[in-house]
Amino acid sequence: MAKLASWIRRKDVRNFRRVFAPHPQVEFCNAAEGEVDMSEADALLLTGGPDVAEEFLRQPVPDPSVLEDDVDPKRDAWEFEAVEQAMQRGIPILAICKGMQLLNVALGGTLHLDIRGHKGRGMKYNDVQPLRFDRSATLRYELVNSSHHQAVDRIAEGFVVEAWAEADDIIEQMRLTNYPYALAVQYHPERNDAYGALFDEFVQQIR
């Protein structure tokens, strides 16, 4: 059975178990519930959560008040270390929302620390945000949900952007081109069964 390392908040566990239910060969190893040995992991899943803690950012924070109050440095430390170990071993990575931001920072990128228009009522679970795509994008969801106040600014080396928010060009999907498999999305595919192809693609990369 393939071991999928992650740190998943309690409120998100049900959603992830649902979307991975068609793939019983994948075993969740949730660092939020106990120790996870990355040397035994076959893939890494970076999920949604609070802002990346200030001490892990690769940029100045002129106004710390824009950061959420519930940052989790313990989780961030685990995830940054997990990214480093995953990259060393070349195992597949799927990064979602905060996970996309963290992966970008871990690889040398920066963030927009406070944006507007991506966390409104009705956007969290409903696919209402239009996207535009780069011609290279193989996964294309014309409308996605949105629940974040930070976003990728300067992309880390090796990433290619596949999709942007149509309204303001916020990066919504990108992929590492100098790595076996790493997909990062700003939206939450675990909240809607319409995104099954995304998880299928990820699981197909796990050996």
MOGI-V918816 format. One record per residue. N is the residue number from 1. RES is the residue in one letter. PSI is psi as a letter, one per 30 degrees, with the letter a starting at -180 (none if undefined). OMEGA is omega in radians with two decimals (* if undefined). BURIAL is I if it has 24 or more other C-alpha atoms within 12 Angstrom, else O. Layout:
N,RES,PSI,OMEGA,BURIAL + N,RES,PSI,OMEGA,BURIAL
//
This chain:
1,M,k,-3.12,O + 2,A,k,-3.12,O + 3,K,k,-3.14,I + 4,L,j,-3.13,I + 5,A,k,-3.14,I + 6,S,l,2.94,I + 7,W,j,-3.04,I + 8,I,k,3.08,I + 9,R,k,-3.10,O + 10,R,e,-3.08,O + 11,K,f,-3.12,O + 12,D,f,-3.03,O + 13,V,e,-3.09,I + 14,R,e,-3.14,O + 15,N,e,-3.10,O + 16,F,e,3.09,I + 17,R,e,3.12,I + 18,R,e,-3.06,O + 19,V,f,3.09,I + 20,F,f,-3.14,I + 21,A,e,3.09,O + 22,P,f,-3.09,O + 23,H,i,-3.07,I + 24,P,f,3.12,O + 25,Q,f,-3.12,O + 26,V,k,3.12,I + 27,E,k,3.08,I + 28,F,k,3.01,I + 29,C,j,-2.96,I + 30,N,j,-3.11,I + 31,A,f,3.06,I + 32,A,f,-3.09,I + 33,E,f,-3.12,O + 34,G,l,-3.08,O + 35,E,k,3.11,O + 36,V,k,3.14,I + 37,D,j,-3.10,O + 38,M,f,3.13,I + 39,S,f,3.13,O + 40,E,f,-3.07,O + 41,A,k,3.09,I + 42,D,f,3.11,I + 43,A,l,-3.14,I + 44,L,k,3.07,I + 45,L,j,3.09,I + 46,L,k,-2.96,I + 47,T,a,3.14,I + 48,G,l,-3.14,I + 49,G,a,3.14,I + 50,P,l,3.14,I + 51,D,l,2.97,I + 52,V,k,-3.12,I + 53,A,k,-3.01,I + 54,E,e,-3.06,I + 55,E,f,3.13,O + 56,F,f,-3.10,I + 57,L,l,-3.14,I + 58,R,h,-3.06,I + 59,Q,l,3.05,O + 60,P,l,3.05,O + 61,V,i,-3.06,O + 62,P,e,-3.12,O + 63,D,j,-3.10,O + 64,P,f,-3.11,O + 65,S,f,3.12,O + 66,V,f,3.12,O + 67,L,k,3.14,I + 68,E,l,-3.09,O + 69,D,f,-3.02,O + 70,D,h,3.09,O + 71,V,l,-3.03,O + 72,D,i,-3.10,I + 73,P,e,3.12,O + 74,K,e,3.09,O + 75,R,e,-3.12,I + 76,D,e,3.14,I + 77,A,e,3.13,O + 78,W,e,-3.06,I + 79,E,e,3.09,I + 80,F,e,3.09,I + 81,E,e,3.12,I + 82,A,e,3.09,I + 83,V,e,-3.13,I + 84,E,e,-3.12,O + 85,Q,e,3.11,I + 86,A,e,-3.13,I + 87,M,e,3.13,I + 88,Q,e,-3.08,O + 89,R,f,3.10,O + 90,G,g,-3.13,I + 91,I,l,-3.10,I + 92,P,k,3.13,I + 93,I,k,2.96,I + 94,L,k,-3.08,I + 95,A,k,-3.04,I + 96,I,k,3.06,I + 97,C,c,3.09,I + 98,K,e,3.12,I + 99,G,e,3.08,I + 100,M,e,3.14,I + 101,Q,e,-3.12,I + 102,L,e,3.13,I + 103,L,e,3.11,I + 104,N,e,3.12,I + 105,V,e,-3.12,I + 106,A,e,-3.10,I + 107,L,g,3.02,I + 108,G,g,-3.13,O + 109,G,l,3.14,I + 110,T,l,-3.07,I + 111,L,l,2.77,I + 112,H,j,-2.99,I + 113,L,f,3.13,I + 114,D,j,3.14,I + 115,I,l,3.13,O + 116,R,l,2.99,O + 117,G,g,-3.11,I + 118,H,g,-3.11,I + 119,K,h,-3.09,O + 120,G,l,3.09,O + 121,R,k,3.12,O + 122,G,f,-3.11,O + 123,M,f,-2.98,O + 124,K,e,-3.09,I + 125,Y,f,-3.08,I + 126,N,k,-3.14,O + 127,D,j,-3.03,I + 128,V,f,-3.07,I + 129,Q,j,-3.14,I + 130,P,k,3.09,I + 131,L,l,2.90,I + 132,R,l,-2.91,I + 133,F,k,2.90,I + 134,D,l,-3.10,O + 135,R,f,-3.12,O + 136,S,f,-3.03,O + 137,A,k,3.09,O + 138,T,f,3.04,O + 139,L,k,-3.07,I + 140,R,j,3.04,I + 141,Y,j,-3.01,I + 142,E,e,3.11,O + 143,L,k,3.13,I + 144,V,l,3.03,I + 145,N,l,-3.10,I + 146,S,k,-3.12,I + 147,S,i,-3.12,I + 148,H,l,3.07,I + 149,H,g,3.01,I + 150,Q,l,-3.10,I + 151,A,l,3.08,I + 152,V,k,3.05,I + 153,D,c,3.08,I + 154,R,k,-3.10,I + 155,I,k,3.10,I + 156,A,l,-3.14,I + 157,E,k,3.10,O + 158,G,f,3.13,O + 159,F,k,2.95,I + 160,V,k,-3.14,I + 161,V,k,-3.14,I + 162,E,f,-3.11,I + 163,A,k,3.11,I + 164,W,l,2.96,I + 165,A,k,-3.08,I + 166,E,e,-3.02,O + 167,A,e,-3.00,O + 168,D,g,3.08,O + 169,D,g,3.00,I + 170,I,k,-3.12,I + 171,I,k,-3.09,I + 172,E,f,-3.12,I + 173,Q,k,3.10,I + 174,M,l,-3.02,I + 175,R,k,3.05,I + 176,L,k,-3.14,I + 177,T,f,-3.11,O + 178,N,h,-3.04,O + 179,Y,k,-3.09,O + 180,P,e,3.08,O + 181,Y,j,3.01,I + 182,A,j,3.13,I + 183,L,k,3.13,I + 184,A,k,3.13,I + 185,V,k,-3.13,I + 186,Q,f,3.13,I + 187,Y,l,-3.07,I + 188,H,i,-3.13,I + 189,P,f,-3.13,I + 190,E,f,-3.07,I + 191,R,f,-3.05,I + 192,N,k,-3.10,I + 193,D,f,-3.14,I + 194,A,f,-3.07,O + 195,Y,g,-3.07,I + 196,G,e,-3.11,I + 197,A,e,3.13,O + 198,L,e,3.14,I + 199,F,e,3.07,I + 200,D,e,-3.14,O + 201,E,e,3.14,O + 202,F,e,-3.09,I + 203,V,e,3.12,I + 204,Q,f,-3.14,O + 205,Q,f,-3.07,I + 206,I,k,-3.13,I + 207,R,none,*,O
//
